[in-house]
C-alpha cells in the first residue's frame, strides 16, 4: 500500500516534469526552424498542457479502465472550475474578456452537454448500454477541430497568443534530447499513475471512479492550478481564466475523444452524477459573469464555487 502511494506520487512528479520539459523543448526547437509563434502556441503549448490528462487517459483506456477515464476527465474539469477558478477569484477578482464570455465559456458549457448526449445511449437507443464509442470519439474530435479553427482566428488578433507567448531558447541538439526525456517522462509517469491508482483502489476497496475523480484528476490538473495562481498574482487574470476554460474544452473534445477511439468508454450510473456536476459548474461560471458590475468573477462567487467543490468532495468521500 505504502509503495503504491509513493509510486503514485513519483508518477505525478515525473508526468508533470516531463510535460513541462516537452513543451519548452519542442517550442524552442520549433522556433529554431522559424515556425511562427501562433503555430507553436496552438500546437506544442496547447497540446502539451493537456498532455498529463491525455497520457493518463490513454493508458487507462487501453487497460479498459473506463471509470478511470471518465473520472479523470470529469474530475479535472470540475476541479478546474470549482477549485482553481474558485481559489483564483478569492485571491483576485477575475475580469473576463468579451470573447471569453460569449464564445469560450459557452463552448465549455456545450462540451459538458455533449458528454451527456454521447454518453446517454439509453436515452436515444432504448435498451442499449451507455457507451462513448469510436464514432462518438470522432464527433468529439470534430468539435475539437472547430475549437482549433476558432483559436487560430483569435490568435491572429492583436494581443493574441502569438504576442504573449514566451519561448525558451534551446540548441537543436539539446531540444531533441529534452523532447525525448519529456516523452519518456510522460509515458513512465502516466503508467505509474494508472497502475498504482488502480492498485490503491483495489487495496482500499474504492471504485476507480472515486480515485479518478479525486487523486488522479487533481494531480493531473496541478499545472493548471500553478499557472492560474501565478497569473492571478501578476494580475494577468485573462491567462488564469483562459487557461482553465481552454483546458476544459481540450479535456472533453480532445482527451475524451482520443480515449474513446483507443477503447470505447463504458458509462456507469454514478458517472452521470459527475456529468451533471460538470454541467452545473459550467452553468454557474456563465451565470456568475452576469451578476454585479461588469463581466467579472467576484471573490464571493469564487467562495461559492470553492464551497460547492468541498461539498462535492465530501459527498464522494461519504460514498466510500
C-alpha positions as CSV (number, residue, x, y, z in Angstrom):
1,X,0.0,0.0,0.0
2,X,2.7,2.5,1.0
3,X,4.7,1.5,-2.0
4,X,1.7,2.2,-4.3
5,X,1.2,5.7,-2.7
6,X,4.9,6.5,-3.2
7,X,5.0,5.3,-6.8
8,X,1.8,7.3,-7.5
9,X,3.3,10.5,-6.2
10,X,6.5,9.8,-8.1
11,X,4.4,9.2,-11.2
12,X,2.8,12.7,-10.8
13,X,6.2,14.4,-10.4
14,X,7.6,12.6,-13.5
15,X,4.5,13.2,-15.6
16,X,4.3,16.9,-14.9
17,X,8.0,17.4,-15.2
18,X,8.0,15.5,-18.5
19,X,5.1,17.6,-19.9
20,X,6.8,20.9,-18.9
21,X,10.2,19.9,-20.5
22,X,8.5,18.6,-23.6
23,X,6.6,21.9,-24.1
24,X,9.7,24.0,-23.5
25,X,12.0,22.0,-25.7
26,X,9.5,21.4,-28.5
27,X,8.7,25.1,-28.6
28,X,12.4,26.0,-28.6
29,X,13.0,23.5,-31.5
30,X,10.1,24.9,-33.5
31,X,11.3,28.4,-33.0
32,X,14.8,27.4,-34.2
33,X,13.2,26.3,-37.5
34,X,11.4,29.6,-37.9
35,X,7.9,28.3,-37.1
36,X,5.7,31.3,-36.1
37,X,4.7,31.7,-32.5
38,X,1.0,31.3,-33.4
39,X,1.6,27.8,-34.7
40,X,3.8,26.9,-31.7
41,X,1.1,28.2,-29.3
42,X,-1.7,26.3,-30.9
43,X,0.1,23.0,-31.3
44,X,3.0,22.4,-28.9
45,X,1.9,24.6,-26.0
46,X,-1.8,23.9,-26.2
47,X,-1.5,20.1,-26.6
48,X,1.4,19.9,-24.2
49,X,-0.6,21.5,-21.3
50,X,-3.2,18.7,-21.7
51,X,-0.6,16.0,-22.0
52,X,-0.9,14.8,-18.4
53,X,-4.7,14.1,-18.7
54,X,-4.2,12.7,-22.2
55,X,-1.4,10.2,-21.3
56,X,-3.1,9.0,-18.2
57,X,-6.4,8.5,-20.1
58,X,-4.8,6.7,-23.0
59,X,-3.2,4.2,-20.5
60,X,-6.5,3.9,-18.6
61,X,-8.5,3.4,-21.9
62,X,-6.0,0.8,-23.2
63,X,-6.3,-1.2,-20.0
64,X,-10.1,-1.0,-20.1
65,X,-10.4,1.2,-17.0
66,X,-13.4,3.2,-18.2
67,X,-14.2,4.6,-14.8
68,X,-10.7,6.0,-14.5
69,X,-11.1,7.6,-18.0
70,X,-14.3,9.3,-17.1
71,X,-13.2,10.2,-13.6
72,X,-10.0,11.9,-14.8
73,X,-11.7,14.0,-17.4
74,X,-14.8,15.0,-15.4
75,X,-12.9,15.3,-12.2
76,X,-10.3,17.6,-13.9
77,X,-13.0,19.8,-15.4
78,X,-14.9,20.1,-12.1
79,X,-11.8,20.9,-10.2
80,X,-10.7,23.4,-12.8
81,X,-13.9,25.5,-12.5
82,X,-14.9,25.0,-8.9
83,X,-11.5,24.6,-7.4
84,X,-9.0,26.5,-9.5
85,X,-11.2,29.4,-10.5
86,X,-12.8,29.5,-7.1
87,X,-9.3,29.9,-5.4
88,X,-8.2,32.3,-8.2
89,X,-11.2,34.6,-7.8
90,X,-10.7,34.6,-4.0
91,X,-7.1,35.7,-4.5
92,X,-8.1,38.4,-7.0
93,X,-11.4,39.0,-8.8
94,X,-11.3,37.8,-12.4
95,X,-12.3,40.1,-15.2
96,X,-13.3,38.3,-18.3
97,X,-12.9,39.4,-22.0
98,X,-15.9,39.6,-24.2
99,X,-14.9,36.7,-26.5
100,X,-14.3,34.5,-23.4
101,X,-17.7,35.4,-22.1
102,X,-19.7,34.9,-25.2
103,X,-17.7,32.1,-27.0
104,X,-15.2,30.2,-24.9
105,X,-17.2,29.7,-21.7
106,X,-20.4,28.8,-23.6
107,X,-18.3,26.4,-25.7
108,X,-17.0,24.9,-22.5
109,X,-20.6,24.5,-21.3
110,X,-21.6,23.0,-24.7
111,X,-18.8,20.4,-24.2
112,X,-20.3,19.4,-20.9
113,X,-23.7,18.9,-22.5
114,X,-22.2,17.0,-25.4
115,X,-20.7,14.5,-22.9
116,X,-24.2,13.9,-21.5
117,X,-25.6,13.3,-25.0
118,X,-22.8,10.9,-26.3
119,X,-22.8,9.0,-23.0
120,X,-26.6,8.5,-22.8
121,X,-27.2,5.8,-25.4
122,X,-30.2,4.5,-23.4
123,X,-32.0,7.8,-23.9
124,X,-31.6,7.7,-27.7
125,X,-31.5,3.9,-28.2
126,X,-33.8,2.1,-25.8
127,X,-32.2,-0.9,-24.2
128,X,-28.6,-0.1,-25.3
129,X,-25.7,0.1,-22.9
130,X,-24.4,3.6,-22.2
131,X,-21.1,3.8,-24.1
132,X,-18.9,6.5,-25.6
133,X,-18.0,4.7,-28.8
134,X,-15.4,5.1,-31.5
135,X,-18.0,7.1,-33.5
136,X,-18.7,9.3,-30.6
137,X,-14.9,9.9,-30.3
138,X,-14.8,11.1,-33.9
139,X,-17.7,13.5,-33.2
140,X,-15.8,14.9,-30.2
141,X,-12.7,15.4,-32.3
142,X,-14.7,17.2,-34.9
143,X,-15.9,19.6,-32.2
144,X,-12.3,20.0,-31.2
145,X,-11.3,20.9,-34.8
146,X,-13.9,23.7,-34.7
147,X,-12.3,25.0,-31.4
148,X,-8.9,24.8,-33.1
149,X,-10.1,27.0,-36.0
150,X,-11.6,29.5,-33.6
151,X,-8.2,29.6,-31.7
152,X,-6.4,30.4,-34.9
153,X,-8.7,33.3,-35.7
154,X,-8.4,34.7,-32.2
155,X,-4.6,34.3,-32.1
156,X,-4.2,36.4,-35.2
157,X,-5.8,39.4,-33.4
158,X,-3.6,41.9,-31.6
159,X,-2.7,40.7,-28.1
160,X,-3.3,37.1,-29.1
161,X,-1.2,34.2,-28.1
162,X,1.4,35.0,-30.7
163,X,2.1,38.3,-28.9
164,X,2.3,36.9,-25.4
165,X,4.0,33.6,-25.8
166,X,7.4,33.3,-24.2
167,X,9.6,30.6,-25.7
168,X,12.8,29.2,-24.1
169,X,15.9,29.1,-26.1
170,X,17.5,25.7,-26.9
171,X,20.1,24.5,-29.3
172,X,18.7,21.9,-31.7
173,X,20.6,19.1,-30.1
174,X,19.6,19.9,-26.6
175,X,16.0,20.5,-27.7
176,X,15.8,17.0,-29.2
177,X,17.3,15.5,-26.1
178,X,14.8,17.2,-23.8
179,X,11.9,16.2,-26.1
180,X,13.0,12.6,-25.7
181,X,13.3,13.0,-21.9
182,X,9.9,14.7,-21.8
183,X,8.2,12.0,-23.8
184,X,9.8,9.3,-21.7
185,X,8.6,11.2,-18.5
186,X,5.1,11.3,-19.8
187,X,5.0,7.6,-20.6
188,X,6.6,6.5,-17.4
189,X,4.7,8.9,-15.2
190,X,1.4,8.1,-16.9
191,X,1.8,4.3,-16.5
192,X,2.9,4.7,-12.8
193,X,-0.2,6.8,-12.1
194,X,-2.7,4.4,-13.7
195,X,-1.2,1.2,-12.4
196,X,-0.8,2.4,-8.8
197,X,-4.1,4.3,-8.8
198,X,-5.9,1.1,-9.8
199,X,-3.8,-0.8,-7.2
200,X,-4.8,1.6,-4.4
201,X,-8.5,1.4,-5.5
202,X,-8.3,-2.4,-5.1
203,X,-6.4,-2.3,-1.8
204,X,-8.8,0.2,-0.1
205,X,-11.9,-1.2,-1.7
206,X,-12.5,2.0,-3.6
207,X,-14.0,2.5,-7.0
208,X,-11.7,3.6,-9.9
209,X,-14.3,6.3,-10.4
210,X,-13.6,7.8,-6.9
211,X,-9.8,7.6,-7.4
212,X,-10.1,9.2,-10.9
213,X,-12.3,12.0,-9.6
214,X,-10.1,12.9,-6.7
215,X,-6.4,11.9,-6.6
216,X,-5.8,11.4,-10.3
217,X,-7.8,14.4,-11.7
218,X,-6.4,16.8,-9.1
219,X,-2.9,15.5,-9.7
220,X,-3.1,16.0,-13.5
221,X,-4.6,19.4,-13.0
222,X,-1.7,20.7,-10.9
223,X,-0.1,22.5,-13.9
224,X,-3.3,24.5,-14.5
225,X,-3.6,25.3,-10.8
226,X,0.0,26.6,-10.7
227,X,-0.4,28.6,-13.9
228,X,-3.6,30.2,-12.8
229,X,-2.4,31.2,-9.3
230,X,0.8,32.6,-10.7
231,X,-1.2,34.6,-13.4
232,X,-3.6,36.0,-10.8
233,X,-0.7,37.1,-8.5
234,X,0.7,39.0,-11.5
235,X,-2.8,40.5,-12.2
236,X,-2.9,38.6,-15.5
237,X,-6.5,37.4,-14.9
238,X,-7.1,36.7,-18.6
239,X,-4.5,34.0,-18.6
240,X,-6.0,32.5,-15.4
241,X,-9.5,32.0,-16.7
242,X,-8.5,31.3,-20.3
243,X,-6.2,28.6,-19.1
244,X,-9.0,26.8,-17.2
245,X,-11.7,27.2,-19.8
246,X,-9.4,26.1,-22.6
247,X,-8.3,23.1,-20.6
248,X,-11.9,22.0,-20.1
249,X,-12.6,22.2,-23.8
250,X,-9.4,20.2,-24.6
251,X,-10.2,17.6,-21.9
252,X,-13.6,16.7,-23.3
253,X,-13.3,17.2,-27.1
254,X,-9.7,16.0,-27.4
255,X,-8.7,13.9,-24.5
256,X,-12.0,12.1,-24.1
257,X,-12.3,11.9,-27.9
258,X,-8.9,10.2,-28.2
259,X,-9.6,7.9,-25.2
260,X,-12.8,6.6,-26.8
261,X,-11.1,5.9,-30.1
262,X,-8.4,3.9,-28.3
263,X,-11.1,1.9,-26.5
264,X,-14.9,2.6,-26.1
265,X,-15.6,4.0,-22.7
266,X,-18.4,2.3,-20.7
267,X,-20.6,4.7,-18.7
268,X,-21.9,3.6,-15.3
269,X,-24.9,5.1,-13.4
270,X,-22.7,7.0,-10.9
271,X,-20.8,8.7,-13.9
272,X,-24.0,10.6,-14.6
273,X,-23.8,12.4,-11.2
274,X,-20.3,13.7,-12.3
275,X,-21.6,14.6,-15.7
276,X,-24.4,16.7,-14.2
277,X,-21.9,18.3,-11.7
278,X,-19.7,19.2,-14.6
279,X,-22.7,20.8,-16.4
280,X,-23.7,22.7,-13.2
281,X,-20.1,24.0,-12.8
282,X,-20.1,25.4,-16.3
283,X,-23.6,26.9,-15.9
284,X,-22.6,28.6,-12.7
285,X,-19.5,30.1,-14.2
286,X,-21.5,31.6,-17.1
287,X,-24.3,32.9,-14.8
288,X,-21.8,34.5,-12.3
289,X,-20.4,36.6,-15.1
290,X,-23.7,38.5,-15.3
291,X,-24.1,39.3,-11.6
292,X,-22.7,42.6,-10.3
293,X,-20.9,45.2,-12.3
294,X,-19.1,44.2,-15.5
295,X,-18.1,40.7,-16.7
296,X,-16.2,39.7,-13.5
297,X,-16.0,36.7,-11.2
298,X,-16.0,38.3,-7.7
299,X,-14.5,36.9,-4.5
300,X,-17.8,35.9,-3.1
301,X,-18.6,34.0,-6.2
302,X,-15.2,32.3,-6.1
303,X,-16.1,31.3,-2.5
304,X,-19.4,29.7,-3.7
305,X,-17.5,27.7,-6.4
306,X,-14.9,26.5,-3.9
307,X,-17.5,25.7,-1.3
308,X,-19.5,23.7,-3.8
309,X,-16.3,21.7,-4.7
310,X,-15.8,20.9,-1.0
311,X,-19.4,19.7,-0.7
312,X,-18.9,17.6,-3.8
313,X,-15.7,16.0,-2.5
314,X,-17.3,15.4,0.9
315,X,-20.2,13.6,-0.9
316,X,-17.7,11.4,-2.8
317,X,-15.9,10.5,0.3
318,X,-19.2,9.7,2.1
319,X,-19.9,7.2,-0.7
320,X,-16.8,5.3,0.4
